[in-house]
Amino acid sequence: MAWRFWQHSDRGQVDGINGPVDFNVFNGTVEELQAFVDGIKETP
């Protein structure tokens, strides 16, 4: 896989959110995204 995430904008706008929002694309399946998220550990 050449890339996992691509940030195509750091200036997106979303109703209800003040300020700019990152817009990102995940290059993979829903299952791969879930496995990636499951592997992230929270910082205490």
N, C-alpha and C positions, 0 to 999 in steps of 0.2 A: 504494500500500500504506500503510495507516494506521500499522502498527507491524511491526517485524521480530522482536523478541524480547519476551517478556512473562515477568517473574519473578513467579511466583505464590506462591513461598514462599522465605524465606531461612533456614528452620528445618527443612528436611527431614532425614530420617534414612535412611542407607543402611548395610546390613550391611558391616562391614569398614572403615568410615570413621569416625574419631573426630571428634566435633563436628558442628555443623549444616552442611547442604549446601543450596546454592541449587537450586531446581527451576524450570526455565525451559521455555517453549514457543517454538518457531520457527514463524513465520507464513509458510510458503512450501514449495516442493518440496525434495526431497532434492538435486536438481541446483542449486537456488538456494543451499542451505546449503553445498554443496561449493564453489561459486563464491565465496561469502562467505569461507569458511575459506581458500581458495587465495589470496585477496587480502590476507590478514593477513601482515605481515612480522614476523619474530622480532626482538626487541631483543637486540643483542649483550651 
